[in-house]
């Protein structure tokens, strides 16, 4: 376990009776979360990475020559299922499967079936680059996944390939169509916006989403790892600027709806599409953080932008089948969850793990 958090503990102002998220989803009948940090925040949302491997090499996510974790160091499907069950027993109500690209992991859909069957879990969702959805969308929906996020950073084939280094836009668009045909209750596009790369497509991307009745979120790049492709400070494109550009072309109505994550949403009158903004720089979302991550190697990350962590793989493999010990370790780790991150675009990266290793 890494060293203690440096922040001084103080309670948040939110009432402990406030549900962990809104918009039709709240506490389940299983009761409140047993995972409460030093600042009074209840952890009800787990982002669980299946792999750090990916069939793309997106410029904001990893280096072009990225080396991946040896397979024996990655959690097995049984270990991932055990972790999911323990977190749900502790009050987690939403799990998101991430990567890397989760759908390149053999057995991913079978794992989804195991997780959606857990009593007390309200929702299992996934984030994917969409390239494997043409084959897997129907099976994923049949496994009980109701919502899916798909990364789409450009609608221009050459630009898309440049940003993903090897991605095929036509294949991803087929994946979006497959997801629509599979009948997911909600589909959302995720767009990482980089100045000079795709910032001039934000309106086109919103219209693309509106034409299909799906949601879209714009994400400020997060300074994780040394990626070497661009200067993050120069490429930074703030959410406020995107919102202003969209507002010049359409009406955006603020909404208090949430899906349990950090996005702030706006509705477009006359459209089913919601537009979200995830702004780790311009609008720090740490005050109401309700989530933790587990990497494919089993590292419990207590904060996206800090190194406070616990090696759950070591606990599980030293004491196989001892869920009480695993449960106690997770509960104890809440005491080192920091108050927040402190991203600085002008400084050298202080978090050396890349986004694919962090877990989407």
C-alpha positions as CSV (number, residue, x, y, z in Angstrom):
1,X,0.0,0.0,0.0
2,X,1.3,3.5,-0.9
3,X,1.9,6.2,1.6
4,X,-1.0,8.1,3.4
5,X,-2.8,10.9,1.7
6,X,-1.4,14.3,2.3
7,X,-4.7,16.2,2.6
8,X,-6.4,17.0,5.8
9,X,-9.5,15.1,6.3
10,X,-12.7,17.1,6.4
11,X,-16.3,16.0,5.8
12,X,-18.1,17.0,2.6
13,X,-21.2,19.2,2.8
14,X,-23.4,16.7,1.0
15,X,-26.0,14.9,3.1
16,X,-25.2,11.2,3.8
17,X,-28.8,10.5,2.6
18,X,-28.1,11.8,-0.9
19,X,-28.3,8.9,-3.3
20,X,-25.0,8.1,-5.1
21,X,-26.4,9.1,-8.5
22,X,-29.6,10.5,-10.0
23,X,-31.6,10.3,-13.2
24,X,-33.6,7.2,-12.3
25,X,-30.9,5.3,-10.4
26,X,-30.3,5.4,-6.7
27,X,-29.6,3.1,-3.7
28,X,-30.7,-0.5,-4.2
29,X,-32.5,-2.5,-1.6
30,X,-29.2,-4.0,-0.6
31,X,-28.5,-0.8,1.5
32,X,-25.8,1.9,1.5
33,X,-22.2,1.4,0.6
34,X,-19.8,0.1,3.3
35,X,-17.1,1.9,1.4
36,X,-16.8,5.4,2.9
37,X,-13.6,7.5,2.7
38,X,-12.2,10.0,5.2
39,X,-14.1,12.8,3.5
40,X,-17.5,11.2,3.8
41,X,-17.8,10.1,0.2
42,X,-19.5,6.8,-0.4
43,X,-18.0,4.6,-3.1
44,X,-20.7,3.0,-5.2
45,X,-19.0,2.9,-8.6
46,X,-16.2,0.5,-9.7
47,X,-14.3,0.8,-12.9
48,X,-12.8,-2.6,-13.5
49,X,-10.2,-3.1,-16.2
50,X,-10.0,-6.4,-18.1
51,X,-6.8,-5.8,-19.9
52,X,-4.3,-3.1,-20.7
53,X,-4.0,-4.4,-24.3
54,X,-5.8,-2.6,-27.2
55,X,-6.2,-3.0,-30.9
56,X,-5.7,0.8,-31.2
57,X,-2.8,3.0,-30.1
58,X,-4.6,6.3,-29.5
59,X,-2.2,9.3,-29.2
60,X,-3.6,10.5,-25.8
61,X,-3.7,7.0,-24.3
62,X,-0.4,5.3,-24.8
63,X,3.0,5.5,-26.6
64,X,3.2,4.1,-30.1
65,X,5.6,1.4,-28.9
66,X,3.6,0.6,-25.7
67,X,4.6,-2.6,-23.9
68,X,1.8,-4.5,-22.3
69,X,1.6,-6.4,-19.0
70,X,2.7,-10.1,-19.2
71,X,-0.4,-12.3,-19.2
72,X,0.5,-14.0,-16.0
73,X,0.4,-10.7,-14.1
74,X,-3.1,-9.9,-15.3
75,X,-6.0,-11.0,-13.2
76,X,-7.8,-14.1,-14.4
77,X,-11.5,-14.0,-15.2
78,X,-12.2,-15.9,-12.0
79,X,-10.3,-13.3,-10.0
80,X,-12.1,-10.4,-11.8
81,X,-15.4,-12.1,-11.0
82,X,-14.5,-12.5,-7.4
83,X,-13.4,-8.9,-7.1
84,X,-16.7,-7.8,-8.6
85,X,-18.7,-9.9,-6.2
86,X,-16.8,-8.5,-3.2
87,X,-17.2,-4.9,-4.3
88,X,-21.0,-5.4,-4.9
89,X,-21.3,-7.0,-1.4
90,X,-19.6,-3.8,-0.1
91,X,-22.3,-1.6,-1.7
92,X,-21.0,-0.9,-5.2
93,X,-24.0,-0.6,-7.4
94,X,-22.4,0.2,-10.8
95,X,-19.5,-1.5,-12.5
96,X,-17.9,-0.3,-15.7
97,X,-15.7,-2.7,-17.6
98,X,-12.8,-0.9,-19.2
99,X,-9.3,-1.6,-20.7
100,X,-7.2,-1.0,-22.8
101,X,-9.9,-2.4,-25.0
102,X,-12.1,-4.8,-22.9
103,X,-13.4,-6.7,-25.9
104,X,-10.0,-8.0,-27.0
105,X,-10.0,-10.0,-23.7
106,X,-11.1,-13.6,-24.5
107,X,-14.0,-14.5,-22.3
108,X,-15.1,-10.9,-21.8
109,X,-18.8,-11.6,-22.6
110,X,-18.9,-14.7,-20.3
111,X,-17.5,-12.4,-17.5
112,X,-20.3,-9.9,-18.2
113,X,-22.9,-12.7,-17.7
114,X,-21.3,-13.6,-14.3
115,X,-21.2,-10.0,-13.1
116,X,-24.8,-9.0,-14.2
117,X,-26.1,-12.0,-12.2
118,X,-24.7,-10.5,-8.9
119,X,-27.4,-9.7,-6.4
120,X,-27.4,-6.0,-5.5
121,X,-25.7,-4.8,-8.7
122,X,-27.8,-2.2,-10.4
123,X,-25.9,-1.8,-13.6
124,X,-23.0,-3.2,-15.6
125,X,-21.8,-0.9,-18.4
126,X,-18.8,-1.0,-20.7
127,X,-16.5,1.4,-22.5
128,X,-15.1,0.2,-25.9
129,X,-13.5,1.6,-29.0
130,X,-16.3,-0.2,-31.0
131,X,-14.1,-2.2,-33.4
132,X,-15.4,-5.5,-32.1
133,X,-19.0,-4.6,-31.7
134,X,-20.0,-5.8,-35.2
135,X,-19.5,-9.4,-33.9
136,X,-20.2,-8.9,-30.2
137,X,-22.9,-6.3,-29.7
138,X,-25.9,-8.7,-29.6
139,X,-24.1,-11.1,-27.2
140,X,-23.1,-8.2,-24.9
141,X,-26.7,-7.0,-24.8
142,X,-27.9,-10.5,-24.1
143,X,-25.4,-10.7,-21.3
144,X,-27.4,-8.0,-19.5
145,X,-25.4,-4.9,-20.4
146,X,-27.9,-2.0,-20.9
147,X,-25.6,0.9,-21.6
148,X,-22.5,1.2,-23.6
149,X,-19.9,3.9,-24.3
150,X,-18.1,4.0,-27.6
151,X,-15.0,6.1,-28.3
152,X,-15.2,8.2,-31.5
153,X,-12.8,11.1,-31.8
154,X,-13.3,11.9,-35.5
155,X,-15.7,11.4,-38.4
156,X,-12.9,11.8,-41.0
157,X,-11.1,8.5,-41.9
158,X,-7.6,9.8,-42.3
159,X,-7.8,11.9,-39.1
160,X,-9.3,9.0,-37.2
161,X,-6.5,6.8,-38.2
162,X,-3.9,9.4,-37.2
163,X,-5.5,9.8,-33.8
164,X,-5.8,6.1,-33.2
165,X,-2.6,5.3,-35.1
166,X,-4.2,2.2,-36.7
167,X,-8.0,2.4,-36.3
168,X,-10.5,1.9,-39.1
169,X,-13.3,4.5,-38.9
170,X,-15.6,2.4,-41.1
171,X,-15.3,-0.5,-38.7
172,X,-16.2,1.6,-35.7
173,X,-19.2,3.1,-37.5
174,X,-20.3,-0.5,-38.2
175,X,-19.9,-1.2,-34.5
176,X,-22.1,1.8,-33.6
177,X,-24.8,0.6,-36.0
178,X,-24.5,-2.9,-34.5
179,X,-25.0,-1.5,-31.0
180,X,-28.1,0.4,-32.2
181,X,-29.5,-2.8,-33.7
182,X,-28.8,-4.7,-30.5
183,X,-31.2,-2.5,-28.6
184,X,-29.0,-1.1,-25.8
185,X,-31.1,1.3,-23.6
186,X,-28.5,4.0,-23.9
187,X,-25.5,4.5,-26.1
188,X,-23.0,7.3,-25.6
189,X,-20.1,8.5,-27.7
190,X,-16.9,9.6,-25.9
191,X,-14.7,12.2,-27.7
192,X,-11.3,13.3,-26.4
193,X,-10.8,16.7,-27.9
194,X,-7.3,17.9,-28.9
195,X,-6.7,21.4,-30.3
196,X,-5.4,21.1,-33.8
197,X,-6.5,17.5,-34.1
198,X,-10.3,17.3,-33.9
199,X,-11.5,20.4,-32.1
200,X,-13.2,21.6,-35.3
201,X,-15.4,18.6,-35.4
202,X,-17.4,19.0,-32.2
203,X,-20.5,20.3,-34.0
204,X,-20.4,17.6,-36.6
205,X,-20.0,14.9,-33.9
206,X,-23.0,16.3,-32.0
207,X,-25.1,16.2,-35.1
208,X,-24.0,12.7,-35.8
209,X,-25.2,11.7,-32.3
210,X,-28.5,13.6,-32.8
211,X,-29.2,11.8,-36.1
212,X,-28.9,8.5,-34.2
213,X,-30.7,9.5,-31.0
214,X,-27.6,8.7,-28.9
215,X,-25.6,10.7,-26.3
216,X,-22.2,12.2,-26.5
217,X,-19.6,13.4,-24.1
218,X,-16.5,15.6,-24.7
219,X,-13.5,14.9,-22.5
220,X,-10.5,17.1,-21.7
221,X,-7.3,15.1,-22.1
222,X,-5.9,13.7,-18.9
223,X,-2.1,14.0,-18.3
224,X,-1.4,10.4,-17.5
225,X,1.9,8.8,-18.6
226,X,4.5,9.9,-21.1
227,X,3.0,9.7,-24.5
228,X,5.5,11.6,-26.6
229,X,3.0,12.5,-29.4
230,X,2.1,16.1,-28.6
231,X,2.5,18.8,-26.0
232,X,-0.6,18.4,-23.8
233,X,-0.7,22.1,-22.8
234,X,-0.7,23.2,-26.4
235,X,-3.3,20.6,-27.3
236,X,-5.6,21.4,-24.4
237,X,-9.1,22.4,-25.5
238,X,-11.4,23.4,-22.5
239,X,-14.9,22.2,-22.1
240,X,-16.1,25.8,-21.8
241,X,-14.9,26.6,-25.3
242,X,-16.6,23.6,-26.7
243,X,-19.8,24.4,-25.0
244,X,-19.7,28.0,-26.3
245,X,-19.1,26.8,-29.9
246,X,-22.1,24.4,-29.6
247,X,-24.3,27.1,-28.0
248,X,-23.7,29.3,-31.0
249,X,-25.3,26.7,-33.2
250,X,-28.0,25.1,-30.9
251,X,-29.7,25.4,-27.6
252,X,-28.1,23.6,-24.7
253,X,-30.2,23.3,-21.5
254,X,-28.4,22.4,-18.3
255,X,-29.7,19.4,-16.5
256,X,-29.0,17.9,-13.1
257,X,-29.1,14.4,-14.5
258,X,-26.2,12.1,-13.9
259,X,-25.2,8.5,-14.6
260,X,-22.9,8.3,-11.6
261,X,-19.8,9.5,-13.3
262,X,-18.1,12.9,-13.6
263,X,-19.9,14.3,-16.7
264,X,-22.1,17.4,-16.6
265,X,-25.0,17.1,-19.0
266,X,-27.0,19.4,-21.2
267,X,-30.2,18.6,-23.2
268,X,-31.0,19.7,-26.7
269,X,-34.7,20.7,-27.1
270,X,-36.4,18.5,-29.6
271,X,-33.7,15.9,-29.5
272,X,-33.1,12.7,-27.5
273,X,-29.4,13.5,-27.4
274,X,-27.7,14.7,-24.2
275,X,-24.3,16.4,-24.4
276,X,-21.9,15.8,-21.6
277,X,-18.6,17.4,-20.6
278,X,-15.9,15.7,-18.5
279,X,-13.6,18.4,-17.3
280,X,-10.8,17.2,-15.0
281,X,-8.9,20.5,-15.6
282,X,-11.4,23.3,-15.9
283,X,-14.1,21.8,-13.6
284,X,-12.5,19.5,-11.1
285,X,-15.0,16.8,-10.1
286,X,-13.3,15.4,-7.0
287,X,-15.7,16.8,-4.4
288,X,-18.4,14.2,-5.1
289,X,-16.2,11.4,-6.3
290,X,-18.0,8.1,-5.8
291,X,-15.6,5.7,-7.7
292,X,-12.4,3.7,-7.6
293,X,-10.6,1.7,-10.2
294,X,-9.0,-1.7,-10.4
295,X,-6.4,-2.2,-13.1
296,X,-6.0,-5.4,-15.1
297,X,-3.0,-6.2,-12.8
298,X,-5.3,-5.9,-9.7
299,X,-4.1,-2.6,-8.4
300,X,-6.8,-0.7,-6.6
301,X,-6.4,2.9,-7.6
302,X,-8.1,5.3,-5.2
303,X,-7.8,8.3,-7.4
304,X,-7.3,8.9,-11.2
305,X,-4.6,11.5,-10.7
306,X,-2.8,10.2,-7.6
307,X,-0.7,7.1,-6.9
308,X,-2.6,6.1,-3.7
309,X,-3.2,2.4,-4.3
310,X,-3.4,-1.2,-2.9
311,X,-2.2,-4.4,-4.6
312,X,-5.3,-6.6,-4.5
313,X,-3.7,-9.2,-6.7
314,X,-1.2,-9.8,-4.0
315,X,-3.9,-10.2,-1.4
316,X,-5.9,-12.6,-3.6
317,X,-3.0,-14.8,-4.6
318,X,-1.5,-15.0,-1.2
319,X,-4.9,-16.0,0.3
320,X,-6.9,-17.6,-2.5
321,X,-10.6,-17.8,-1.7
322,X,-10.4,-15.7,1.5
323,X,-13.0,-13.1,0.6
324,X,-13.1,-11.8,4.2
325,X,-9.4,-10.8,4.0
326,X,-10.0,-9.3,0.6
327,X,-13.1,-7.4,1.8
328,X,-11.2,-6.0,4.8
329,X,-8.3,-4.9,2.7
330,X,-10.7,-2.9,0.4
331,X,-12.5,-1.3,3.3
332,X,-9.2,-0.3,4.9
333,X,-7.9,1.2,1.6
334,X,-10.7,3.8,1.7
335,X,-8.7,5.6,4.4
336,X,-6.0,6.5,1.9
337,X,-8.3,7.7,-0.8
338,X,-7.1,11.3,-1.4
339,X,-9.3,14.3,-1.5
340,X,-8.6,14.9,-5.2
341,X,-6.2,15.1,-8.1
342,X,-4.0,18.1,-9.1
343,X,-3.5,17.9,-12.8
344,X,-1.0,20.5,-14.2
345,X,-0.7,20.7,-17.9
346,X,2.5,22.8,-17.7
347,X,4.4,20.3,-15.6
348,X,6.0,17.0,-16.5
349,X,3.8,14.0,-15.9
350,X,3.8,12.9,-12.3
351,X,1.6,9.9,-13.0
352,X,3.7,7.6,-15.2
353,X,1.0,4.9,-15.8
354,X,-0.6,5.5,-19.1
355,X,-4.4,5.7,-19.6
356,X,-4.6,2.1,-20.9
357,X,-2.9,0.8,-17.7
358,X,-5.1,3.1,-15.5
359,X,-8.3,1.6,-16.9
360,X,-10.1,3.7,-19.4
